[in-house]
Each structure stands twice: as C-alpha cells, then as structure tokens.
Amino acid sequence: LSKETYKVASEGKFSLVMGGDHSIAMGSIAGLLRKHPDLAVIWVDAHADINTPALSPSGNLHGMPLAFLMGLVEDLPPGFEWLDEHPKLKPENVAYIGLRDVDPGETALIRKLGISAYSMYHVDRYGIGQVMEHALHSISPDNAKPLHLSYDIDAVDPDHAPATGTMVRGGFTLREAHYVCERVAES
C-alpha cells in the first residue's frame, strides 16, 4: 500500500484508500510521507490510535498506527521494518477531530507531543465549522502543506454508522461527518 500511494502521489494524482480498520493508515500515510515529508494529517476518529505496544491496554494494532508513523515504537514487530525507510510523521502536523474514547497513556502522549486534539466536547461547544478551521490552521497556518484526511467511521455516532467493531456513542451527526470532508476538499 505504501508503494502504491507513493506512486500515485508522485504522478500528481489523488488517491482514495478504504480499509477495514485505521491501521491501514500506516501504509497509505507512509507512502505519502515519502513524497511529502511535510504532510499534514487530519485524523478523524473516536480513538487516538497513538498507543505503543508498551502503553496499550489491549495490545490491538489498530490502536497504534500513529505511534508507528511518528517513530514512537522503538522495536518494530516483525513485518513492520519497512516503516524505518519512511520519513516520520511530525506531531505538529497532526490534528485529531472527534475524539471521545482515549486511553490515559494516549492522553499523556498527546499532551507531551503537543498534538492538536479536538474532542466531541469541542464539536458540541464550538460547532464542527470552527473546529475544522482551528484544526486546519494548527497543522498548516498558511495552508501550504499537502493535506491528508484519515477518517475512521467510528467518529460517526453508531446511530448513523453502526458498521464498526469499535462503536462509541456520542459521535458526529451525518451532517457533521459530511462537513469534515467538504471542508478538507475546499483546502
């Protein structure tokens, strides 16, 4: 996947990658980072996905892709050595939107790394429009960096999108979910 997204990006084309869980972002984002080392990422998810194997309460790989992409995992498991060949995703180039089920170790890591994070509290208080403006500005103030949207369906409330294995109530409405994509498309 990494090789394919790199190839598509090198040809100046748009790639759309859809998968079963958010660990697929390791391949798609790693490929884009080879072409665009300054890549900015809007990470839409109910979960932070920045656990390391040492921090993770569950040990589930789908809760770790950002840790792998940022180089926070010192001893890569067998089969993931290819990640060493790619530029690392910079924490200042990531903004979370829609968080509402974050492990304590992830919360501490997000704060330590200074990653912009907007939970559903922020969406409720300020509205999805203002949250998107703040998030986009935080990762690329002049809108000059290449932008990638990584979207986990569990960001959407399960009343609207029940087909996920990691349901968490209190997520986006259908309109909020759609607006995130609309705003990224405008950038």
Long-range contacts (C-beta under 8 A, 24 or more apart in sequence): 1-27, 1-28, 1-31, 2-26, 2-27, 2-28, 2-30, 2-31, 2-34, 2-82, 2-86, 3-31, 4-31, 5-29, 5-30, 5-31, 5-32, 6-31, 6-32, 6-34, 6-35, 7-31, 9-34, 9-35, 9-36, 10-35, 21-62, 21-152, 21-165, 21-166, 22-47, 22-49, 22-62, 22-65, 22-150, 22-152, 23-61, 23-62, 23-64, 23-65, 24-65, 25-49, 25-65, 25-66, 25-69, 25-150, 26-65, 26-68, 26-69, 26-80, 26-83, 28-148, 28-150, 29-65, 29-69, 29-89, 29-148, 29-150, 30-69, 30-82, 30-83, 30-86, 31-86, 32-146, 32-148, 33-69, 33-86, 33-87, 33-88, 33-89, 34-86, 34-87, 35-146, 36-145, 36-146, 37-87, 38-90, 38-93, 38-145, 38-146, 39-89, 39-93, 39-145, 39-146, 39-147, 39-148, 40-93, 40-94, 40-95, 40-139, 40-140, 40-145, 40-146, 40-147, 40-148, 41-89, 41-93, 41-94, 41-95, 41-139, 41-147, 41-148, 41-149, 41-150, 42-95, 42-97, 42-135, 42-136, 42-139, 42-147, 42-148, 42-149, 42-150, 42-180, 42-184, 43-94, 43-95, 43-96, 43-97, 43-150, 44-96, 44-97, 44-98, 44-149, 44-150, 44-151, 44-152, 44-155, 44-180, 45-96, 45-98, 45-99, 45-150, 45-151, 45-152, 45-154, 45-155, 46-98, 46-99, 46-100, 46-101, 46-152, 46-154, 46-155, 46-166, 46-168, 46-171, 47-99, 47-101, 47-102, 47-152, 47-154, 47-166, 47-168, 48-96, 48-99, 48-102, 48-103, 48-106, 48-107, 48-110, 48-117, 49-152, 50-106, 50-109, 50-110, 50-115, 51-103, 51-105, 51-106, 53-77, 55-103, 55-105, 55-106, 55-109, 56-103, 56-105, 57-103, 57-105, 62-166, 63-103, 66-94, 67-109, 70-113, 72-109, 91-115, 92-139, 93-139, 93-140, 93-145, 94-139, 95-135, 95-136, 95-138, 95-139, 96-135, 97-123, 97-131, 97-132, 97-135, 97-155, 97-180, 98-123, 98-155, 98-171, 98-172, 100-168, 100-170, 100-171, 101-166, 101-168, 120-170, 120-171, 120-172, 123-172, 123-176, 128-172, 128-176, 128-179, 128-180, 129-179, 129-183, 132-179, 132-180, 132-183, 132-184, 136-183, 136-184, 136-187, 143-187, 147-184, 147-187, 149-180, 149-181, 149-184, 151-180, 151-181
